[in-house]
Amino acid sequence: MELYIWRCALKFAKWGNSIAIRVPAEVVAKLRISADEEAQIKVTGEHSFEVTRDRRRQDAIEAIRRLAKPLPPGYKFNRDEIYDRYERGVIRRQDSNLDPSREPEAQ
């Protein structure tokens, strides 16, 4: 997507120990960005920079979703059932990180 904005004055403001850039409403509207989004800034010259959306978070979430395995039809998570299985020994204590008395294995 190419977007040309002929004249646009950015304002700089102090924000803690950093400097913030105030983006004009015209740019916000045309790029459809919101205050909670993140961006990456790349210095392109002595007095210029390029701003792009930071998609690392969205890319990571999409990668995690691709790893997800579908659950069997009718599956319902039951925490109490898992704890009961652990207490009965169906889930072995030596294989579980749930046992606080378990000593760390030597490396």
Secondary structure, DSSP 4 states (H G I P E B T S, - for coil): -----S----EEEEETTEEEEEPPHHHHHHHT--TT--EEEEEEETTEEEEEE--HHHHHHHHHHHHPPPPPTT----HHHHHHHHHHTSS-GGG-S--TTPPPPP-
